[in-house]
Amino acid sequence: MAQLVVSMRTIDLRNAELQPVSDDDVKTLQALLNLFLTAGDVGEDGTPILPLTLDGTAGAATRQATLAFQTAAHLATDAIVGPLTLPAPEHPELRDTAGVAFVRPHDLIIGDARAEGLEARVRQIFVAGPAIRVELALLANGEMLEAEVPHGSPAGELIAPDKLVTLTMTKIRAFPDAVAA
């Protein structure tokens, strides 16, 4: 199982509508918000939350999505995001706890470097059995991830050593540190 430790600095989005915040941690936040928010989620004003552009700049849309997520996850609704604000429904007794998020290799989707997603570089490729295993390094923090691509998949054409790609996740499981340790 690939391990993705969500360890980003604290991002304060309280004034993001007037003073947008930009960096790689914001891009990670945007990708995670897109994964967890659904088509039925609405902002404070009742308008639908649309998928965020993964541009690394948090403005009004990222602030609204953050507030909607914090409300849905029963977190402090303050537009401040810390190292972990992923829901862990399997541990409802733990709140605002640091933790680890796990992504299985087959839940990572490799896309073209021009596509939206987390930027990564292909490190190694292993061809064995029914799938191609790909070792990747996130550009934002160097974290290593492993993805599985079925033989014949269109993503297989994107994979080459040292090539830049983007990653999106179809499923994440979160575990508080107290349980993950």
QUISULHU-V370018 format. One record per residue. SS is DSSP state (alpha for helix, beta for strand, coil for the rest). PHI is phi in whole degrees, 0 to 359 (NA if undefined). D_CENTER is the distance of its C-alpha to the mean C-alpha in Angstrom with 1 decimal. Layout:
SS;PHI;D_CENTER  SS;PHI;D_CENTER
//
This chain:
coil;NA;16.1  beta;287;13.4  beta;248;12.1  beta;240;8.9  coil;271;10.2  coil;272;8.2  coil;237;11.2  coil;250;11.1  coil;294;14.3  coil;290;15.5  beta;244;14.9  beta;262;17.8  coil;254;17.5  coil;300;21.0  coil;248;22.6  coil;297;19.9  coil;294;22.1  coil;264;24.8  coil;230;23.1  coil;302;19.7  beta;252;17.5  beta;229;16.1  coil;175;14.3  alpha;293;11.4  alpha;296;9.9  alpha;294;10.1  alpha;296;8.3  alpha;297;5.2  alpha;302;6.2  alpha;300;7.1  alpha;296;4.3  alpha;293;3.4  alpha;297;7.2  alpha;298;7.9  alpha;289;6.9  alpha;270;9.0  coil;278;11.7  coil;246;14.5  coil;301;17.4  coil;273;19.6  coil;287;17.8  beta;233;20.0  coil;279;20.1  coil;304;22.8  coil;271;25.3  coil;88;24.8  coil;278;23.3  beta;297;20.5  coil;274;17.0  coil;270;16.2  coil;304;12.9  coil;277;11.9  coil;283;12.8  coil;275;10.3  coil;249;13.1  coil;78;12.2  beta;241;14.9  beta;262;14.7  coil;238;17.8  alpha;299;19.1  alpha;294;16.6  alpha;292;13.6  alpha;297;16.0  alpha;299;17.1  alpha;295;13.7  alpha;297;13.1  alpha;297;16.6  alpha;296;16.3  alpha;296;13.3  alpha;300;15.3  alpha;295;18.4  alpha;296;17.1  coil;270;15.8  coil;59;19.2  coil;259;18.0  coil;301;20.0  coil;269;19.7  coil;230;20.1  coil;64;17.4  beta;245;16.7  beta;249;13.3  coil;255;13.8  coil;303;12.3  coil;209;11.1  coil;226;11.3  coil;267;9.8  coil;288;12.8  coil;232;14.8  alpha;300;17.5  alpha;284;19.3  alpha;225;20.2  coil;295;21.2  coil;285;23.7  coil;256;21.1  coil;228;19.7  coil;50;17.9  coil;251;17.8  coil;295;15.8  beta;193;14.2  beta;231;12.2  beta;250;9.5  beta;247;10.8  beta;234;9.8  coil;288;13.1  alpha;306;14.1  alpha;281;15.1  alpha;264;11.8  beta;260;10.4  beta;254;11.9  beta;268;13.4  beta;234;14.4  beta;300;16.9  coil;301;16.3  coil;275;17.2  coil;281;14.6  coil;282;11.5  coil;151;8.3  beta;281;7.4  beta;282;11.0  beta;214;12.6  beta;240;16.3  beta;289;18.0  beta;260;20.1  beta;217;22.0  beta;230;22.7  beta;236;24.5  beta;255;26.5  beta;199;27.8  coil;67;28.4  coil;280;26.7  beta;224;23.4  beta;257;22.5  beta;268;20.3  beta;235;18.4  beta;266;17.5  beta;231;15.0  beta;242;14.3  beta;293;11.4  coil;290;13.4  coil;296;11.9  coil;219;13.0  coil;80;14.7  coil;304;12.9  beta;266;14.2  beta;230;12.6  beta;234;14.8  beta;239;14.6  beta;244;17.5  beta;235;19.0  beta;296;22.2  coil;303;25.3  coil;85;26.1  coil;289;22.6  alpha;302;22.2  alpha;295;19.3  alpha;301;22.0  alpha;286;23.6  alpha;274;20.7  coil;267;20.8  coil;205;23.1  coil;306;23.2  coil;72;21.9  coil;278;20.5  beta;278;17.5  beta;220;15.0  beta;241;11.5  beta;237;9.0  beta;234;7.3  beta;244;6.8  coil;265;9.6  coil;201;9.6  coil;228;8.5  beta;246;11.4  beta;253;11.6  beta;225;14.9  beta;298;16.7  alpha;306;18.3  alpha;299;21.7  alpha;267;20.9  alpha;288;18.9  coil;287;21.8
//
